[in-house]
């Protein structure tokens, strides 16, 4: 191929990349300016370990993103293993919330075991307060959960 053709293709590729990158930055800037719709979600449940309340277990509520998830809320279970988290985020599309649970039930490793639970879209509300709460019920952390990993940085 002629040299000018290769150079033209390279310039067009760079131009297309800059345009895509610019539109992503513009979308983020619009969200900072308060555009998009404010959406909220809440999740609750009880965690046990081998039949006993799993107290002081770390739980985090996230909005799943393409590159880096956005934390909406975090907390720890109480002395009965109970928790409730809620949060809101402004997005153009419906938020995709998930709950991450970090624990050491029946496990002696250096890092925590971690698993995630997707929250159904039916539990996403418009506005700053969740209209209903996604209840995960009572979970025994001694069980193995799909997608469970270990996490040292949480």
N, C-alpha and C positions, 0 to 999 in steps of 0.2 A: 504494500500500500504506500501511496505517496506520503511524504513526511508531513505535508500540510494537513492531510486527512487525519492522521494520528494525533497531531497537535490540536486540531479542532475538536476531536472526540474527547481528548483530555480536558480541554477548557470547558466543554459542555457538561462533562461529568462533574467537574468542580463546581460549576454554576448550579447544577441541579442539587448537589449536596448542600451548598450554602442556602439555597431556597428552602429545602426541607428543614435544615437546622434552624433557619430564621423563623419558619412557621411554628416549630416546636417552642422556641423561645417566646414567640408572640402569644401562643396559647397559654403558656405559664404566666406571662405578664397579665393577660386578661383575667386569669384566676386570681392573681394578686389584687387586681382592681375590683374584685367582687362579682365578676361575671360567672355564669353557670348557675346551677341551682344548689342551694344548701340542702344536704341530705343527712339523715341521722340514722343510727343503729344502736341497739342495746342487746347485750347477751348476759345470761346468768346461768348458774348451775352449782353443782356440789361435786367436789372431788374427794374420793376416799382412797386409802391405800391399805390393801389387805383387810378390809372391813372396818377400818378406823378412819375418822376424819383426817383429810390431808391438809393440815394447817400450814400457813405461810408459803403456799405454792405460788410461784410467779405466773401471772396470766397477762397477756397483752392483746389488745384489739387493734387490728391493722386494716387498712384499705389496700388491697393488692394493686400494685402498679407494675408496669412493664419492666422498669429498671430497678427501682428501689421502693419497697412498700412504705406507706405513710402510717405512722403510729397515731391512732385516734385516742387511746386510753391504755393505762396499765394499772395493775394492782396486785394484791395478794389475797389468797383465801383467808377467811377468818378461822377461829379455833374450831368451828364445825365443818370446815372445808368449803364454805359457801362464798361465792363471789358474784359481783355484778359490775359490768363495765358498760360505758356508753360513750359515744363520740359523734362528731359531725364533720363533714367536709363538703366543700363547694366543688362540684364537678359538672362538666357538660353532659357526661353519660352517667348511667346509674353506677353508684359505687359497688365494689366487689369486696365486702368485708370478710374477715376471717379472724378466728381466735387462735392464738398460739399458747400452748401450755408447756411450761418448763418445770421438770420435777426430777427427783431422785428416788422415787418409790421403788423398793425392791431392786436397787441398783447402787453400786459402790464406786462408780467411775468418777474421774475428776470433773467431767463436764455434766451438764444436765441432759436428760432425755427431753426431746421436743417433738410435739405433734401439733398439727393444725386441724381446725374444724371450719369448713366453709359455712358462712351464714347465708341462708336462703334470701333471695332478692325480695321475697314477700315481706321480709322484716325490715326493709329499708323504707324510711319515711321521708317525706318532704319536710323541711324546716329544721330547727335546731334541737328539737326534742323527739326522741323515738316514740311512736304511737303504740308499739307493742315490743315485747322483749322475746328474743330467741332463747328458749330454755333448753340447754343441752342435757338436762336431767342430772342423774348421779352417775359419774364415771369412776370406775376402779382403775387407778393409775398403774396397778400391777399388770394389767392386760397389755397386750401388744396392739398398737394402732397402726393403721395403714399409713405409710409415709413417715413413720417415726424415725428420727435421726438423733444424733447427739449434737449439742450446741454448747460451745465454750464461751461464746461472746453473745450474750443476750442482755 
